[in-house]
């Protein structure tokens, strides 16, 4: 267990050691001072984590005491460990009946649910608890089997959880602790009716913890209806990252955009490129791979196994660039992303902040760049003003000194990157048109003969 804990919490260790002045606020407080279970403290010590982040110092005493928590914090502020340690400390020593979990963590996406589980699972085992991810795109039967055995902690997406409730594979009567993570994203994705239905089924008087970067009208309605006298902690929300995040709009001729984008992608370091559509993501990734830049595309048209492979290649460094749509990238936490590029400007200021939140995490520094033509620049300035962001404008051309200084752009190799064959049981995009299956990200697709009379469909 100790080895697995060290591996799964490696990101948290590096973040804790990266910038200690972000951790030490006031006098030093240990996890013991905050009331964390002794076995959990030992597990954290084994992983090299000694000092709590600000949001952990602020929320843990109240959360462990059973109070409702309203946490406003940016992605990467350490909130997963904050609610996870509180939840596990409170459940230590308890057992769950078949199909009746004791705690529920709701997440907007399966990727985020899986990443929460990566942190929660090894810690929970240190106090003889176990957990289960309940989300679409993962094995349905394995989730049902785990629930039948009895699982104290469930990390779920709203859609799959509602499905299992309707089919009577899970009951929420014993849920005494509910966590809503990235509540604003769940609202933006239209999950609020499902979230309310789920909360109505949990144990009356149970503890609720809600974490959100913003508290707009929809999220505020959840707070007012379901949280009882919540203790509010506002720490390092999205707008407060100006000290370690720089924002630029790069104005260019439309004819130069593809070349400039590939030059930025060829830079040293991890970069995420945001586009608006699935088709746009595939198209841009293909252009980058043909230019000699190893890149994967992440969007809702891919199968879960393909999305997992693309994300793992990006995390491990096999690919240094990722092209993503807004929905696919929400809640994705990747270590050491130093540059976010808005290839297509986001639709609104909230999407801008969510995208920007993929960099400058946990005290690190990062750069956010929006690519715009001369006609688009005014709209970009208006959008960032609504986001509370101070923007620097520069006119750029391919590989000019300004572009290199801001992004680290370099000339790509120009040698097209071939792609590995699709995984076992999967076919390439050209033979899987209707199912929307795509081959592994990171290079040029291998050619295959389409079936007769079959028309490829690209989801938008």
N, C-alpha and C positions, 0 to 999 in steps of 0.2 A: 504493500500500500504506500509506503513511504516514497519508493521510487516513482510510482505513478503520480503521487501528489507533487513531487518535485517537478515532474514533466508538465503536468497540467497547469501548475501555477507559475511556470517559468516567466510568463509575460508579466505577472504581477510582481515577481521579484525584481525584474529589470526596471520596472516602472518605479518601484519603491526606492531603489538605489540611485535612480537617474537624477533625481532632483530633490534632495532631502529638505530644502527650505520650504517646499510646498507641503511637507508633511508636518513640520514642527511649528505649530501655532500655539503660542502660550507655553506653558510648561509641558514637558514630555509626559504623555500618557501612554501606558502600555495597554495591550488587549486585556490584561488582567484587571487593570483599573476600570475598564469599560464594562466588565461583567461577563466576558466571554468564557464559555465552558473550558475547563482546564485541559481536557483532551484535545480540544480544537486549538488551543494555544500551543500545545506540544506539536501538533501537526503543522501549524504555521511556522513554528521555530525550525522544524525539520526542513521546511521549504525555504528557509532563510528570510522569512517575513517577520520583522520585529516591531515595526512602527506603523500605526494606523494612519490612513489618509484622513484629511479634514472631514469628509462626509461620514467616514466611519466613526471618528471621534464624536461628531455631532449627533449621529442618529442611534448608535448602538445602545447607550444606556436606556433611552426611552423605548426603543424597540424591544430590548430584552425584558423590560418591565411590562410589556404587553400593551403599550400605548399605540394608538393609530399614528402613522407617520405620513407626512406629506413632504416628499423630498424633491427639490428642484436642483438638478445637477446635470452637467453635460456628460455625454458619452465619454467614458474613459476616466471618470472621476473616482472610481472605486466603489460604485454603489452596489454592484453585484456581490462583492464581498461583504458590504455593509448589511444588506438584508439577508444574505446567506448565513452569516455568522449568527445573527439574531435569531433567525428561524431555527437553525440547527441547535443552538443553545437551548431554546425553549422546548424543543421536541426530544432532547436527549433522554434516553431511557424509556420512551414510549413505543408502542407497537400499533400497527394498523390492521384492521380487519380486512378480509378480502373485499376488493372493490370499493373500499372506503378510506381514501387517503386522509391524512391529517393536515396537510399543508398544500397550497396550490400557488404556483408562480405562473402568471399569464404573460405571454410574450407575443408581439405582433407577427413575428416570422419564425419559421422553423430553424433557420440558421442561428438566430439569436437564442432560441430555446436550447439548441444544442451547445452553444457556447456557455450559456448559463449552467447547463448540466456539467460541462467540463470542469467548472469551478466547484459546483455544489456536491457532485457525486463523491469525489475522494474525501472531502471534508466530512460529509455525512457518515461515511463508512468508519471514520475514526471514533464515532460514538454509536456504532452499531445500527445506523439507519441506512436506508437505501432510497434511491430515487428513480424516476422513470420519465423519459421524454414522451409526450403525447402530441404528435404533430403529423400533418399530412405529408405524403412523400416518403414516409418511413414505414417499416413493416407493421401492418395492422394487427396481425396475429400475435406478434411478439409483445405489442403493447397490451393487448387483452390478457395474454397469459401472465404478464407481470402484475397487472391489476388484480387478477384472480388470486395471486399468491399473497397479495397484501403489500402495498407500497406506501410508506409514510409521506413521501414528498413527490408531487407530480409537477413537472415543468411542461406547460402546454400552450398551444396556440388555440384561439377561441373556436375556430371552425371544427377541428378534429375533436376537441373536447365536447362540443355540443352534439356531434355525431355519436360519440360513445355514450353520452347521457341518454340520448333518444333510444339507443339500442340496449340500454340498461346494463352496460358493461362497467359503469362507474356511478357512484352516488356521492354527493357532496355534503351530506348531512353532518359528517364528522370533521369537516374542514374548519379548523379553528384559527388558521393564519392564511391570509390571502395577500399575495404581492402582485401589483400591476406594474410591470416594467415597461418603460417607453409608452406611457399612456397616451401621449399626444399622437404618436404614430399609429396606435390602434384606432384612435378617433379618425385620423386622416384616411385610414384604410377602410373605414366603414364598419368597424367591429363593435361599435358601442352597443347596439341592440343585443348582440351575443354576450358582451361583457356584463351588461346589466342582468340579463337572464341568468348567467352563471353566478353572479354575486347574490342574487335572490335565493339561490339554492344552497348557499353555504350556511354554516351554523349561525343562528342569530347571536349577535353580541361578540362575534369573533373578531380577532385583530385584523386590520387592513393597513397595508403599506402601499402607497402610490408614489411612483417616481416618474417625473416628466420634465423635459427641458423647458416646456412652456405650459402655461395654464390658461388656455383660451376658453371660450364659452362651453364647448363640449366637455372638456376635461373638468372644468369647474363644476359642471352639473353632477359629475361622478363624485367629486369631493363632497359636495353639499348633501347628496343623498346617502352615501355609503360610509363616509368616515365620521367618527364620533370625536369631537373635540381634538382634531389632529394636531400633533406637534409639528410645526413647519420648520424645515431647514432649507434655506436657499443658499447654495454654495456653488460658485463657479458655473453659473448657467451659460448657455451658448454665447450670449452677447459679451460675456466677461473674458473671452479668450483673446482679446485684442493684444494683450501683453506678450503672448507667445505665438500669435498667428498673424501673418501679413496677408493682405488682400489686394489683388491686382486685376485690372481689366487690360487685356492686351488687344489693341485695335490693329486690324490687318486688312489687307485686300482679300476678298473671298477666294480668289485664285490661289492664294498662298496657304489657305487654312489646312488642307490635308498634309502638305509638306511640313508645315510648322508643328502640327499635331504629332507626326511621326518623329520629328526631331526632339520634341519634348519627351516622348515615350522612350526614346533611346538613352535618356539621362541615367546617371547613376543614382540608385535609390528607388524605393517603392512609390508608385504613383497610381492614383485612381482617376479614370476619365469617365465623366458622367454624360450620358446622352438620354434623350427622351423616350425612344422607342426600342423595342426588341430588334426590329429589322436594322435600325441605326447602329445598335451595339454590334451585331454580327458583321455589318458592312465595314465599320471602323476597325474592328479586330482583324478582319481579313486584310485590309489595307496595311495595317501595321505589320502583320506577319509577312506580307509580301515585301515590305520595306526592310525586313530583317530584324524586327523587334519581336521578341517572344511575349505574347500577350494572350490572355484569356477573356472571354465574354461571359457575363453573368446576367441572366434575365429569367423571367418566369416561363419562357418557352422551353427551357432545358429540364431534363429529368433531375431528380434529386441527386442521383449518383454523379451525373455530369457536373452539377453545380458544386457538389462536394469536392470533386477532383480539381475543378478550376480554382476553387478557393484554397485548397491545400497547396496547389502549385504556387499560388501567389504568396501564401504564408511562408512556405519553405524557401522561397527565393528562386524556384525554377523559372518562374516568370516574374518580371519586375514591374509589369504594368497590368492593370485590370480595367476593362471597359464594362460599365454597369449602368443599368437603369435605376431609377429612384427606388422603386418597390423592392427590387432584388437586393439592393445594397443597404436597405434600412436595417439598422441594428447589427450589421456586420462589423466585428471588431478585429482589426488586423494590426499587429504590432508594427511600429516604425514606418507608417505611411507618412512621408515627408512632403508630398505634393498632391493636392486635389485640383483637377482641371474640369471646369464646366465647358465641355465642348459645345453642348447646347445649353443655353441659359435656362435655369430652373423656372417653373411656372409661377412660383411665389416665393416670398422671403423665407417662409418656414422650410421649404425644400432646400433653399440656399444654405440655411444654418445646419440642417441635417447632413447635407453633403459635406459641408466644411468640417463638421464634427468628426469625420474619418481621420483627420490629421490633428497634430498638436494635442495629443492625448496624454493625460497624466503628467503634465509638466514639460513634455517635449515641445519642440518648436516645429512649425509647419508653415507652408505657403499655400494659398488658395488663389487660383487663376481662372478668370473667365475670358474665353475667346470671343471676340466680337468684331463685326464689320463696322465701318464708319456709321452706317445707318442704325446699328444696334446699340451703340455705346450709350446713348441717352437712356434707353430702357434699362440697361444694366445698372446705371447710376441710380435710377429711381428704385429698383428692386433692392439694392444693397442699402440704400438709405432707410428703407422700411425695416431692414434687418438690423439696423443700428451698427453698420459696418463702415469703417473709414477705408475708402478705396483709393488706390494709386493707379492713374491711367498712363499707359505708355503705348506709343506707336512702334510696331515691330515689323521686321521682315525676316525671311528664313535665315537662321543662324547669325543674326546681327548681334552686336555686343549686349544690347539691352535684353534680348531674349535669352541669351546665355547666362547673363548675370542673374536674372530673376528665376529661371527654371532649371538652369544647368543643361540646357539642350545641347545635343551633339548630333553629328551626322550618323544616321543608321547605316548598317553594313551594306544594305541593298541586296543581301543574299536571302532569298525567300526561305522561310522556316517551314520545313515539312512537319506534318502532324502525325502522331501515332494513330494506329487504327482504333476504332471505337472499342470500348470494353466488351467483355463477354456478355452476350445476350442483348447487345445494343447494335443498331445499325446506324449508318451515317445519315446525315440530314437528307441526302438526296433520295434515299430509299425509305425514309420514315416520315415523309411529308406531313401526313395527317396527324400523327402522334406528336409532332413537334420535337422529336428527339434530335439532339445535336451531338456531333462528335466532340472529342476532348478539346478543350480550349488550349490556345498556345501556339497555333500555327495554321498552315494551309491545309484545307481538307483534301483527302485523297479522292480521286474521281471514282465514281461508281455508276453503273448503268441504271437509269430510272426504269421503273416498271412500266409496262405498256399502259397508255391511257391514264397515267397518274399525273396529276398536276400538283406541283409543290405549293404549299401554302405557308406564307410567313406571317406569324402572328404580329399584330401591332399593339 
